[in-house]
Amino acid sequence: MIRPIIKYNDPLLREVSKPIKADSKALRTLIDDMIETMYDANGIGLSAIQIGVPSRIFVMQIPEQHEQPYVMINPCIKTFSRDLFTYKEGCLSIPGVLFEVIRPRSIVLEYQDSDFIYCTKQAQELEAICIQHEIDHLDGKLFLDRVTGRSHLKKLAALLVENGYEETAIKKRL
Ligand code: CO
């Protein structure tokens, strides 16, 4: 079932999501709904909190890189590269807004798959960016929070207004 995606300024997006236990009820339905919702919105990643469920899980599928969607439960990044990578990020919760964010170029993470099997994965560039972006959601953070520098923040605030969003949070950081 496609579920509504909550949007920027919904306080739920600022909640820190809770770890998921292996006996968690209705997890299969949640996973199916998250994948369906991500496909419907043409996204490459979606966290549970974006459909209002504060649990530490996200799905990801990058076209031309992944044949199947990844399901990552209780993910934790163990290593960040010093080398950085700039990517113009977007978010299904902030439609219309794309902005350059600088993050570590590669990461090593641990997570549990949909069968709660522990997995380790190395990721780089777009895949690493997507994972960092989604894990930020689980911690109540948005990619906008990663933008720094007065001139960038000013541009970002203007872009948010252009797209019909309130930008009081950004203004506070100026
Ligand atoms: Co997002």
Backbone and ligand atoms as CSV (ligand in chain L), in Angstrom:
chain,resi,resn,atom,element,x,y,z
A,1,MET,N,N,0.840,-1.186,0.000
A,1,MET,CA,C,0.000,0.000,0.000
A,1,MET,C,C,0.887,1.252,0.000
A,2,ILE,N,N,0.566,2.177,-0.894
A,2,ILE,CA,C,1.315,3.433,-0.913
A,2,ILE,C,C,0.861,4.286,0.271
A,3,ARG,N,N,1.826,4.752,1.041
A,3,ARG,CA,C,1.473,5.584,2.200
A,3,ARG,C,C,1.897,7.026,1.946
A,4,PRO,N,N,1.177,7.988,2.547
A,4,PRO,CA,C,1.557,9.397,2.347
A,4,PRO,C,C,2.928,9.699,2.958
A,5,ILE,N,N,3.700,10.482,2.244
A,5,ILE,CA,C,5.030,10.880,2.727
A,5,ILE,C,C,4.899,12.205,3.463
A,6,ILE,N,N,5.403,12.240,4.690
A,6,ILE,CA,C,5.290,13.488,5.449
A,6,ILE,C,C,6.317,14.495,4.947
A,7,LYS,N,N,5.965,15.774,5.065
A,7,LYS,CA,C,6.750,16.820,4.422
A,7,LYS,C,C,7.482,17.713,5.433
A,8,TYR,N,N,8.451,18.428,4.883
A,8,TYR,CA,C,9.273,19.384,5.628
A,8,TYR,C,C,8.400,20.223,6.566
A,9,ASN,N,N,8.884,20.448,7.756
A,9,ASN,CA,C,8.187,21.186,8.817
A,9,ASN,C,C,7.231,20.341,9.629
A,10,ASP,N,N,6.994,19.088,9.218
A,10,ASP,CA,C,6.262,18.171,10.091
A,10,ASP,C,C,7.232,17.776,11.211
A,11,PRO,N,N,6.849,18.032,12.472
A,11,PRO,CA,C,7.785,17.765,13.577
A,11,PRO,C,C,8.215,16.300,13.685
A,12,LEU,N,N,7.433,15.397,13.106
A,12,LEU,CA,C,7.807,13.977,13.133
A,12,LEU,C,C,9.167,13.728,12.480
A,13,LEU,N,N,9.474,14.532,11.455
A,13,LEU,CA,C,10.760,14.356,10.749
A,13,LEU,C,C,11.946,14.632,11.658
A,14,ARG,N,N,11.694,15.283,12.806
A,14,ARG,CA,C,12.766,15.605,13.748
A,14,ARG,C,C,12.884,14.571,14.866
A,15,GLU,N,N,12.023,13.563,14.832
A,15,GLU,CA,C,12.085,12.520,15.867
A,15,GLU,C,C,13.225,11.552,15.604
A,16,VAL,N,N,13.832,11.070,16.693
A,16,VAL,CA,C,14.862,10.039,16.569
A,16,VAL,C,C,14.149,8.684,16.590
A,17,SER,N,N,14.363,7.900,15.543
A,17,SER,CA,C,13.683,6.611,15.405
A,17,SER,C,C,14.288,5.564,16.334
A,18,LYS,N,N,13.473,4.592,16.691
A,18,LYS,CA,C,13.886,3.566,17.667
A,18,LYS,C,C,14.342,2.278,16.973
A,19,PRO,N,N,15.293,1.564,17.599
A,19,PRO,CA,C,15.748,0.287,17.023
A,19,PRO,C,C,14.581,-0.691,16.869
A,20,ILE,N,N,14.726,-1.591,15.908
A,20,ILE,CA,C,13.685,-2.582,15.629
A,20,ILE,C,C,14.129,-3.932,16.176
A,21,LYS,N,N,13.200,-4.616,16.843
A,21,LYS,CA,C,13.496,-5.950,17.374
A,21,LYS,C,C,13.048,-7.010,16.364
A,22,ALA,N,N,13.695,-8.171,16.439
A,22,ALA,CA,C,13.440,-9.237,15.459
A,22,ALA,C,C,11.997,-9.733,15.487
A,23,ASP,N,N,11.325,-9.607,16.646
A,23,ASP,CA,C,9.947,-10.105,16.721
A,23,ASP,C,C,8.928,-8.993,16.431
A,24,SER,N,N,9.433,-7.935,15.854
A,24,SER,CA,C,8.582,-6.775,15.582
A,24,SER,C,C,7.399,-7.150,14.689
A,25,LYS,N,N,6.225,-6.753,15.122
A,25,LYS,CA,C,5.002,-7.096,14.391
A,25,LYS,C,C,4.810,-6.181,13.185
A,26,ALA,N,N,4.193,-6.706,12.191
A,26,ALA,CA,C,3.817,-5.932,10.999
A,26,ALA,C,C,5.016,-5.379,10.237
A,27,LEU,N,N,6.205,-5.958,10.469
A,27,LEU,CA,C,7.404,-5.450,9.790
A,27,LEU,C,C,7.344,-5.725,8.287
A,28,ARG,N,N,6.873,-6.917,7.927
A,28,ARG,CA,C,6.782,-7.281,6.504
A,28,ARG,C,C,5.904,-6.278,5.743
A,29,THR,N,N,4.777,-5.941,6.336
A,29,THR,CA,C,3.868,-4.971,5.706
A,29,THR,C,C,4.542,-3.611,5.589
A,30,LEU,N,N,5.246,-3.220,6.665
A,30,LEU,CA,C,5.936,-1.923,6.638
A,30,LEU,C,C,6.948,-1.887,5.495
A,31,ILE,N,N,7.739,-2.964,5.371
A,31,ILE,CA,C,8.767,-3.019,4.319
A,31,ILE,C,C,8.113,-2.941,2.933
A,32,ASP,N,N,7.079,-3.745,2.720
A,32,ASP,CA,C,6.389,-3.733,1.419
A,32,ASP,C,C,5.840,-2.341,1.111
A,33,ASP,N,N,5.238,-1.719,2.098
A,33,ASP,CA,C,4.663,-0.385,1.904
A,33,ASP,C,C,5.752,0.655,1.614
A,34,MET,N,N,6.893,0.526,2.311
A,34,MET,CA,C,7.981,1.488,2.085
A,34,MET,C,C,8.523,1.373,0.663
A,35,ILE,N,N,8.682,0.138,0.193
A,35,ILE,CA,C,9.207,-0.065,-1.168
A,35,ILE,C,C,8.202,0.475,-2.192
A,36,GLU,N,N,6.932,0.158,-1.976
A,36,GLU,CA,C,5.894,0.622,-2.907
A,36,GLU,C,C,5.820,2.157,-2.936
A,37,THR,N,N,5.940,2.751,-1.751
A,37,THR,CA,C,5.873,4.214,-1.637
A,37,THR,C,C,7.087,4.863,-2.301
A,38,MET,N,N,8.262,4.255,-2.110
A,38,MET,CA,C,9.492,4.787,-2.740
A,38,MET,C,C,9.385,4.703,-4.262
A,39,TYR,N,N,8.932,3.581,-4.783
A,39,TYR,CA,C,8.779,3.423,-6.238
A,39,TYR,C,C,7.784,4.446,-6.784
A,40,ASP,N,N,6.662,4.581,-6.096
A,40,ASP,CA,C,5.606,5.487,-6.552
A,40,ASP,C,C,6.106,6.930,-6.637
A,41,ALA,N,N,7.012,7.281,-5.702
A,41,ALA,CA,C,7.511,8.664,-5.647
A,41,ALA,C,C,8.789,8.841,-6.473
A,42,ASN,N,N,9.229,7.769,-7.158
A,42,ASN,CA,C,10.468,7.811,-7.953
A,42,ASN,C,C,11.680,8.199,-7.116
A,43,GLY,N,N,11.722,7.729,-5.883
A,43,GLY,CA,C,12.870,8.031,-5.022
A,43,GLY,C,C,13.885,6.906,-5.068
A,44,ILE,N,N,15.107,7.194,-4.574
A,44,ILE,CA,C,16.132,6.147,-4.499
A,44,ILE,C,C,16.306,5.657,-3.064
A,45,GLY,N,N,15.620,6.322,-2.119
A,45,GLY,CA,C,15.690,5.893,-0.727
A,45,GLY,C,C,14.500,6.434,0.037
A,46,LEU,N,N,14.076,5.694,1.046
A,46,LEU,CA,C,12.963,6.155,1.893
A,46,LEU,C,C,13.125,5.558,3.286
A,47,SER,N,N,13.018,6.418,4.285
A,47,SER,CA,C,13.091,5.966,5.674
A,47,SER,C,C,11.681,5.856,6.240
A,48,ALA,N,N,11.521,4.955,7.236
A,48,ALA,CA,C,10.194,4.715,7.809
A,48,ALA,C,C,9.581,5.993,8.377
A,49,ILE,N,N,10.421,6.843,8.962
A,49,ILE,CA,C,9.889,8.067,9.572
A,49,ILE,C,C,9.205,8.947,8.525
A,50,GLN,N,N,9.630,8.807,7.266
A,50,GLN,CA,C,9.010,9.625,6.209
A,50,GLN,C,C,7.566,9.217,5.925
A,51,ILE,N,N,7.190,8.013,6.379
A,51,ILE,CA,C,5.767,7.662,6.318
A,51,ILE,C,C,5.202,7.614,7.743
A,52,GLY,N,N,5.889,8.297,8.645
A,52,GLY,CA,C,5.362,8.500,9.985
A,52,GLY,C,C,5.651,7.392,10.990
A,53,VAL,N,N,6.539,6.456,10.631
A,53,VAL,CA,C,6.852,5.340,11.544
A,53,VAL,C,C,8.264,5.539,12.105
A,54,PRO,N,N,8.384,5.826,13.411
A,54,PRO,CA,C,9.707,6.147,13.958
A,54,PRO,C,C,10.536,4.909,14.311
A,55,SER,N,N,10.836,4.095,13.308
A,55,SER,CA,C,11.633,2.872,13.479
A,55,SER,C,C,12.867,2.950,12.597
A,56,ARG,N,N,13.964,2.332,13.099
A,56,ARG,CA,C,15.245,2.461,12.384
A,56,ARG,C,C,15.332,1.505,11.202
A,57,ILE,N,N,14.703,1.906,10.130
A,57,ILE,CA,C,14.721,1.116,8.900
A,57,ILE,C,C,14.588,2.046,7.701
A,58,PHE,N,N,15.343,1.730,6.645
A,58,PHE,CA,C,15.126,2.438,5.375
A,58,PHE,C,C,15.266,1.469,4.219
A,59,VAL,N,N,14.717,1.873,3.086
A,59,VAL,CA,C,14.865,1.092,1.860
A,59,VAL,C,C,15.608,1.958,0.851
A,60,MET,N,N,16.301,1.304,-0.064
A,60,MET,CA,C,17.110,2.036,-1.049
A,60,MET,C,C,17.191,1.216,-2.320
A,61,GLN,N,N,17.016,1.882,-3.432
A,61,GLN,CA,C,17.276,1.223,-4.716
A,61,GLN,C,C,17.733,2.276,-5.711
A,62,ILE,N,N,18.984,2.164,-6.115
A,62,ILE,CA,C,19.541,3.128,-7.061
A,62,ILE,C,C,19.460,2.500,-8.452
A,63,PRO,N,N,18.722,3.126,-9.360
A,63,PRO,CA,C,18.595,2.556,-10.703
A,63,PRO,C,C,19.977,2.332,-11.321
A,64,GLU,N,N,20.121,1.310,-12.102
A,64,GLU,CA,C,21.371,0.958,-12.791
A,64,GLU,C,C,22.454,0.463,-11.843
A,65,GLN,N,N,22.177,0.456,-10.546
A,65,GLN,CA,C,23.166,-0.069,-9.598
A,65,GLN,C,C,22.591,-1.252,-8.803
A,66,HIS,N,N,21.328,-1.148,-8.450
A,66,HIS,CA,C,20.691,-2.199,-7.645
A,66,HIS,C,C,19.532,-2.829,-8.423
A,67,GLU,N,N,19.563,-4.144,-8.550
A,67,GLU,CA,C,18.445,-4.819,-9.221
A,67,GLU,C,C,17.275,-5.021,-8.271
A,68,GLN,N,N,17.600,-5.104,-6.988
A,68,GLN,CA,C,16.582,-5.305,-5.958
A,68,GLN,C,C,16.697,-4.175,-4.936
A,69,PRO,N,N,15.603,-3.869,-4.264
A,69,PRO,CA,C,15.736,-2.854,-3.205
A,69,PRO,C,C,16.515,-3.416,-2.005
A,70,TYR,N,N,17.330,-2.596,-1.422
A,70,TYR,CA,C,17.974,-2.928,-0.147
A,70,TYR,C,C,17.009,-2.589,0.971
A,71,VAL,N,N,16.978,-3.439,1.990
A,71,VAL,CA,C,16.242,-3.129,3.212
A,71,VAL,C,C,17.291,-3.094,4.314
A,72,MET,N,N,17.440,-1.964,4.979
A,72,MET,CA,C,18.469,-1.842,6.009
A,72,MET,C,C,17.815,-1.525,7.346
A,73,ILE,N,N,18.003,-2.447,8.280
A,73,ILE,CA,C,17.409,-2.330,9.609
A,73,ILE,C,C,18.521,-2.050,10.619
A,74,ASN,N,N,18.266,-1.148,11.538
A,74,ASN,CA,C,19.236,-0.767,12.580
A,74,ASN,C,C,20.637,-0.494,12.012
A,75,PRO,N,N,20.719,0.322,10.966
A,75,PRO,CA,C,22.027,0.547,10.336
A,75,PRO,C,C,22.943,1.411,11.202
A,76,CYS,N,N,24.237,1.146,11.057
A,76,CYS,CA,C,25.219,1.910,11.824
A,76,CYS,C,C,26.477,2.061,10.979
A,77,ILE,N,N,26.913,3.292,10.767
A,77,ILE,CA,C,28.122,3.512,9.967
A,77,ILE,C,C,29.336,3.357,10.870
A,78,LYS,N,N,30.243,2.484,10.452
A,78,LYS,CA,C,31.424,2.163,11.263
A,78,LYS,C,C,32.634,2.988,10.836
A,79,THR,N,N,32.733,3.279,9.554
A,79,THR,CA,C,33.884,4.016,9.037
A,79,THR,C,C,33.443,5.043,8.003
A,80,PHE,N,N,33.962,6.244,8.143
A,80,PHE,CA,C,33.749,7.294,7.139
A,80,PHE,C,C,35.102,7.597,6.498
A,81,SER,N,N,35.133,7.764,5.193
A,81,SER,CA,C,36.391,8.158,4.544
A,81,SER,C,C,36.675,9.620,4.847
A,82,ARG,N,N,37.954,9.967,4.791
A,82,ARG,CA,C,38.300,11.388,4.939
A,82,ARG,C,C,37.996,12.123,3.655
A,83,ASP,N,N,38.096,11.389,2.569
A,83,ASP,CA,C,37.836,11.938,1.247
A,83,ASP,C,C,36.352,12.327,1.160
A,84,LEU,N,N,36.090,13.513,0.628
A,84,LEU,CA,C,34.714,14.004,0.591
A,84,LEU,C,C,34.141,13.963,-0.820
A,85,PHE,N,N,32.830,14.076,-0.898
A,85,PHE,CA,C,32.132,13.984,-2.176
A,85,PHE,C,C,30.969,14.972,-2.124
A,86,THR,N,N,30.824,15.745,-3.179
A,86,THR,CA,C,29.735,16.724,-3.224
A,86,THR,C,C,28.650,16.209,-4.139
A,87,TYR,N,N,27.429,16.251,-3.662
A,87,TYR,CA,C,26.314,15.758,-4.475
A,87,TYR,C,C,25.098,16.649,-4.255
A,88,LYS,N,N,24.374,16.908,-5.330
A,88,LYS,CA,C,23.162,17.719,-5.233
A,88,LYS,C,C,22.036,16.808,-4.749
A,89,GLU,N,N,21.722,16.908,-3.453
A,89,GLU,CA,C,20.742,16.002,-2.857
A,89,GLU,C,C,19.318,16.545,-2.933
A,90,GLY,N,N,18.391,15.622,-2.915
A,90,GLY,CA,C,16.984,15.963,-2.819
A,90,GLY,C,C,16.369,15.052,-1.777
A,91,CYS,N,N,15.106,15.266,-1.459
A,91,CYS,CA,C,14.465,14.445,-0.433
A,91,CYS,C,C,12.969,14.355,-0.748
A,92,LEU,N,N,12.412,13.166,-0.638
A,92,LEU,CA,C,10.984,12.992,-0.931
A,92,LEU,C,C,10.113,13.795,0.039
A,93,SER,N,N,10.683,14.191,1.179
A,93,SER,CA,C,9.929,15.000,2.139
A,93,SER,C,C,10.062,16.496,1.866
A,94,ILE,N,N,10.934,16.859,0.912
A,94,ILE,CA,C,11.114,18.274,0.571
A,94,ILE,C,C,11.102,18.399,-0.960
A,95,PRO,N,N,9.974,18.040,-1.581
A,95,PRO,CA,C,9.951,18.007,-3.039
A,95,PRO,C,C,10.289,19.360,-3.650
A,96,GLY,N,N,11.042,19.314,-4.744
A,96,GLY,CA,C,11.384,20.525,-5.489
A,96,GLY,C,C,12.711,21.127,-5.087
A,97,VAL,N,N,13.213,20.773,-3.908
A,97,VAL,CA,C,14.445,21.400,-3.414
A,97,VAL,C,C,15.632,20.452,-3.602
A,98,LEU,N,N,16.587,20.902,-4.404
A,98,LEU,CA,C,17.837,20.155,-4.593
A,98,LEU,C,C,18.964,21.074,-4.161
A,99,PHE,N,N,19.907,20.538,-3.385
A,99,PHE,CA,C,20.988,21.397,-2.926
A,99,PHE,C,C,22.253,20.588,-2.695
A,100,GLU,N,N,23.395,21.201,-3.007
A,100,GLU,CA,C,24.669,20.497,-2.865
A,100,GLU,C,C,25.037,20.300,-1.393
A,101,VAL,N,N,25.406,19.058,-1.087
A,101,VAL,CA,C,25.830,18.711,0.264
A,101,VAL,C,C,27.175,17.990,0.154
A,102,ILE,N,N,28.060,18.265,1.094
A,102,ILE,CA,C,29.366,17.599,1.113
A,102,ILE,C,C,29.363,16.560,2.227
A,103,ARG,N,N,29.691,15.331,1.876
A,103,ARG,CA,C,29.743,14.244,2.860
A,103,ARG,C,C,30.945,13.350,2.545
A,104,PRO,N,N,31.306,12.468,3.487
A,104,PRO,CA,C,32.359,11.498,3.189
A,104,PRO,C,C,32.034,10.688,1.925
A,105,ARG,N,N,33.066,10.453,1.108
A,105,ARG,CA,C,32.872,9.782,-0.175
A,105,ARG,C,C,32.556,8.289,-0.019
A,106,SER,N,N,33.160,7.652,0.990
A,106,SER,CA,C,32.866,6.224,1.164
A,106,SER,C,C,32.688,5.887,2.636
A,107,ILE,N,N,31.925,4.832,2.866
A,107,ILE,CA,C,31.599,4.423,4.235
A,107,ILE,C,C,31.606,2.890,4.322
A,108,VAL,N,N,31.732,2.405,5.539
A,108,VAL,CA,C,31.484,0.992,5.815
A,108,VAL,C,C,30.376,0.970,6.854
A,109,LEU,N,N,29.337,0.209,6.585
A,109,LEU,CA,C,28.254,0.177,7.556
A,109,LEU,C,C,27.842,-1.241,7.900
A,110,GLU,N,N,27.236,-1.364,9.062
A,110,GLU,CA,C,26.630,-2.622,9.492
A,110,GLU,C,C,25.132,-2.394,9.569
A,111,TYR,N,N,24.390,-3.409,9.213
A,111,TYR,CA,C,22.930,-3.318,9.303
A,111,TYR,C,C,22.380,-4.732,9.393
A,112,GLN,N,N,21.082,-4.846,9.616
A,112,GLN,CA,C,20.421,-6.145,9.556
A,112,GLN,C,C,19.493,-6.129,8.347
A,113,ASP,N,N,19.453,-7.242,7.620
A,113,ASP,CA,C,18.565,-7.290,6.460
A,113,ASP,C,C,17.157,-7.661,6.924
A,114,SER,N,N,16.248,-7.874,5.969
A,114,SER,CA,C,14.845,-8.093,6.351
A,114,SER,C,C,14.648,-9.385,7.144
A,115,ASP,N,N,15.654,-10.290,7.109
A,115,ASP,CA,C,15.593,-11.508,7.946
A,115,ASP,C,C,16.389,-11.346,9.241
A,116,PHE,N,N,16.814,-10.126,9.520
A,116,PHE,CA,C,17.586,-9.788,10.730
A,116,PHE,C,C,18.982,-10.414,10.747
A,117,ILE,N,N,19.464,-10.751,9.542
A,117,ILE,CA,C,20.834,-11.246,9.419
A,117,ILE,C,C,21.756,-10.027,9.426
A,118,TYR,N,N,22.835,-10.095,10.224
A,118,TYR,CA,C,23.800,-8.994,10.256
A,118,TYR,C,C,24.617,-8.971,8.971
A,119,CYS,N,N,24.754,-7.796,8.390
A,119,CYS,CA,C,25.493,-7.631,7.137
A,119,CYS,C,C,26.454,-6.465,7.296
A,120,THR,N,N,27.548,-6.537,6.548
A,120,THR,CA,C,28.479,-5.409,6.469
A,120,THR,C,C,28.548,-4.994,5.011
A,121,LYS,N,N,28.576,-3.705,4.778
A,121,LYS,CA,C,28.607,-3.225,3.396
A,121,LYS,C,C,29.514,-2.026,3.263
A,122,GLN,N,N,30.278,-2.036,2.184
A,122,GLN,CA,C,31.058,-0.852,1.841
A,122,GLN,C,C,30.298,-0.130,0.747
A,123,ALA,N,N,30.252,1.173,0.813
A,123,ALA,CA,C,29.535,1.923,-0.207
A,123,ALA,C,C,30.313,3.178,-0.536
A,124,GLN,N,N,30.178,3.631,-1.765
A,124,GLN,CA,C,30.828,4.895,-2.125
A,124,GLN,C,C,29.956,5.748,-3.025
A,125,GLU,N,N,30.341,6.996,-3.073
A,125,GLU,CA,C,29.674,8.011,-3.896
A,125,GLU,C,C,28.157,7.958,-3.735
A,126,LEU,N,N,27.381,7.900,-4.826
A,126,LEU,CA,C,25.929,8.072,-4.681
A,126,LEU,C,C,25.319,7.096,-3.665
A,127,GLU,N,N,25.788,5.854,-3.685
A,127,GLU,CA,C,25.244,4.868,-2.744
A,127,GLU,C,C,25.569,5.270,-1.298
A,128,ALA,N,N,26.787,5.722,-1.069
A,128,ALA,CA,C,27.192,6.152,0.278
A,128,ALA,C,C,26.430,7.406,0.703
A,129,ILE,N,N,26.181,8.290,-0.254
A,129,ILE,CA,C,25.440,9.531,0.033
A,129,ILE,C,C,24.006,9.188,0.441
A,130,CYS,N,N,23.408,8.286,-0.342
A,130,CYS,CA,C,22.022,7.885,-0.078
A,130,CYS,C,C,21.906,7.267,1.327
A,131,ILE,N,N,22.836,6.388,1.674
A,131,ILE,CA,C,22.795,5.733,2.986
A,131,ILE,C,C,22.964,6.769,4.105
A,132,GLN,N,N,23.900,7.693,3.936
A,132,GLN,CA,C,24.108,8.722,4.971
A,132,GLN,C,C,22.861,9.595,5.116
A,133,HIS,N,N,22.248,9.932,3.979
A,133,HIS,CA,C,21.025,10.752,3.981
A,133,HIS,C,C,19.907,10.027,4.736
A,134,GLU,N,N,19.748,8.735,4.469
A,134,GLU,CA,C,18.661,7.977,5.115
A,134,GLU,C,C,18.927,7.792,6.611
A,135,ILE,N,N,20.179,7.509,6.973
A,135,ILE,CA,C,20.494,7.341,8.395
A,135,ILE,C,C,20.291,8.666,9.134
A,136,ASP,N,N,20.569,9.771,8.472
A,136,ASP,CA,C,20.250,11.081,9.061
A,136,ASP,C,C,18.758,11.151,9.410
A,137,HIS,N,N,17.895,10.678,8.493
A,137,HIS,CA,C,16.449,10.687,8.783
A,137,HIS,C,C,16.151,9.929,10.079
A,138,LEU,N,N,16.840,8.802,10.281
A,138,LEU,CA,C,16.579,7.988,11.483
A,138,LEU,C,C,17.000,8.740,12.749
A,139,ASP,N,N,17.900,9.707,12.564
A,139,ASP,CA,C,18.356,10.519,13.697
A,139,ASP,C,C,17.650,11.879,13.753
A,140,GLY,N,N,16.608,12.030,12.974
A,140,GLY,CA,C,15.833,13.278,12.994
A,140,GLY,C,C,16.487,14.431,12.258
A,141,LYS,N,N,17.432,14.090,11.374
A,141,LYS,CA,C,18.134,15.147,10.632
A,141,LYS,C,C,17.723,15.142,9.160
A,142,LEU,N,N,17.837,16.316,8.557
A,142,LEU,CA,C,17.540,16.465,7.135
A,142,LEU,C,C,18.806,16.921,6.409
A,143,PHE,N,N,18.848,16.692,5.099
A,143,PHE,CA,C,20.074,17.083,4.374
A,143,PHE,C,C,20.321,18.591,4.462
A,144,LEU,N,N,19.246,19.360,4.681
A,144,LEU,CA,C,19.387,20.820,4.821
A,144,LEU,C,C,20.305,21.169,6.001
A,145,ASP,N,N,20.274,20.318,7.035
A,145,ASP,CA,C,21.095,20.560,8.230
A,145,ASP,C,C,22.590,20.429,7.926
A,146,ARG,N,N,22.906,19.753,6.828
A,146,ARG,CA,C,24.307,19.510,6.458
A,146,ARG,C,C,24.891,20.648,5.629
A,147,VAL,N,N,24.023,21.576,5.245
A,147,VAL,CA,C,24.498,22.726,4.456
A,147,VAL,C,C,25.108,23.739,5.418
A,148,THR,N,N,26.310,24.189,5.117
A,148,THR,CA,C,26.971,25.168,5.983
A,148,THR,C,C,27.442,26.364,5.154
A,149,GLY,N,N,27.773,27.424,5.859
A,149,GLY,CA,C,28.281,28.625,5.188
A,149,GLY,C,C,27.138,29.582,4.896
A,150,ARG,N,N,27.363,30.848,5.302
A,150,ARG,CA,C,26.315,31.850,5.216
A,150,ARG,C,C,25.727,32.010,3.807
A,151,SER,N,N,26.584,32.042,2.804
A,151,SER,CA,C,26.077,32.284,1.442
A,151,SER,C,C,25.259,31.083,0.956
A,152,HIS,N,N,25.710,29.877,1.293
A,152,HIS,CA,C,24.939,28.683,0.924
A,152,HIS,C,C,23.590,28.660,1.634
A,153,LEU,N,N,23.608,29.015,2.922
A,153,LEU,CA,C,22.358,29.000,3.700
A,153,LEU,C,C,21.370,30.039,3.170
A,154,LYS,N,N,21.903,31.178,2.742
A,154,LYS,CA,C,21.030,32.213,2.173
A,154,LYS,C,C,20.369,31.709,0.903
A,155,LYS,N,N,21.162,31.062,0.054
A,155,LYS,CA,C,20.634,30.492,-1.192
A,155,LYS,C,C,19.591,29.426,-0.899
A,156,LEU,N,N,19.896,28.616,0.105
A,156,LEU,CA,C,18.982,27.530,0.472
A,156,LEU,C,C,17.656,28.085,0.985
A,157,ALA,N,N,17.732,29.130,1.826
A,157,ALA,CA,C,16.514,29.751,2.360
A,157,ALA,C,C,15.662,30.296,1.212
A,158,ALA,N,N,16.308,30.931,0.236
A,158,ALA,CA,C,15.581,31.487,-0.912
A,158,ALA,C,C,14.922,30.370,-1.722
A,159,LEU,N,N,15.654,29.278,-1.899
A,159,LEU,CA,C,15.130,28.137,-2.663
A,159,LEU,C,C,13.913,27.520,-1.968
A,160,LEU,N,N,13.979,27.453,-0.633
A,160,LEU,CA,C,12.849,26.908,0.130
A,160,LEU,C,C,11.613,27.791,-0.041
A,161,VAL,N,N,11.818,29.098,0.062
A,161,VAL,CA,C,10.700,30.042,-0.092
A,161,VAL,C,C,10.106,29.916,-1.495
A,162,GLU,N,N,10.992,29.850,-2.495
A,162,GLU,CA,C,10.554,29.689,-3.892
A,162,GLU,C,C,9.640,28.477,-4.052
A,163,ASN,N,N,9.926,27.451,-3.278
A,163,ASN,CA,C,9.155,26.215,-3.390
A,163,ASN,C,C,7.996,26.143,-2.401
A,164,GLY,N,N,7.714,27.278,-1.759
A,164,GLY,CA,C,6.541,27.359,-0.900
A,164,GLY,C,C,6.736,26.842,0.516
A,165,TYR,N,N,7.991,26.698,0.943
A,165,TYR,CA,C,8.251,26.227,2.307
A,165,TYR,C,C,8.594,27.412,3.213
A,166,GLU,N,N,8.361,27.214,4.489
A,166,GLU,CA,C,8.823,28.206,5.464
A,166,GLU,C,C,10.293,27.935,5.713
A,167,GLU,N,N,11.057,28.983,5.914
A,167,GLU,CA,C,12.496,28.767,6.084
A,167,GLU,C,C,13.005,29.339,7.407
A,168,THR,N,N,12.127,29.368,8.414
A,168,THR,CA,C,12.524,29.943,9.701
A,168,THR,C,C,13.708,29.179,10.315
A,169,ALA,N,N,13.735,27.871,10.131
A,169,ALA,CA,C,14.821,27.068,10.700
A,169,ALA,C,C,16.156,27.462,10.080
A,170,ILE,N,N,16.149,27.720,8.793
A,170,ILE,CA,C,17.383,28.120,8.115
A,170,ILE,C,C,17.773,29.532,8.554
A,171,LYS,N,N,16.775,30.413,8.647
A,171,LYS,CA,C,17.047,31.808,9.032
A,171,LYS,C,C,17.734,31.879,10.387
A,172,LYS,N,N,17.324,30.998,11.287
A,172,LYS,CA,C,17.910,30.966,12.630
A,172,LYS,C,C,19.405,30.660,12.579
A,173,ARG,N,N,19.806,29.949,11.535
A,173,ARG,CA,C,21.221,29.553,11.432
A,173,ARG,C,C,22.069,30.601,10.715
A,174,LEU,N,N,21.419,31.633,10.182
A,174,LEU,CA,C,22.178,32.661,9.450
A,174,LEU,C,C,22.865,33.652,10.383
L,1,CO,CO,CO,15.248,12.324,2.534
